[in-house]
Amino acid sequence: MHRFRKGCRLQTGRGTNKIMGLFNNWFKSREDKLLDQIFNLKFTAKQLARTAAKCEREEKALKAKVGSELRAALG
């Protein structure tokens, strides 16, 4: 653990980054906060696009698998 002064300790581990992020937001200008929000939205949009593409690929693969199983069962 890190110490600042006697009796005061800095928290380390899970949740620390979240706390420090909230603390840092208090001192940001509105413009900086908006830019951060825009970045987060763009990042989330990219993640969702990647996930959607992955799901479409999996859907195609499963449809092909089901089709081949039906052909094998019927034929």
Summary of the structure (lengths in Angstrom):
residues: 75
radius of gyration: 24.5
end to end distance: 68.6
largest distance: 80.0
contacts: 130
relative contact order: 0.05
helix: 73%
strand: 9%
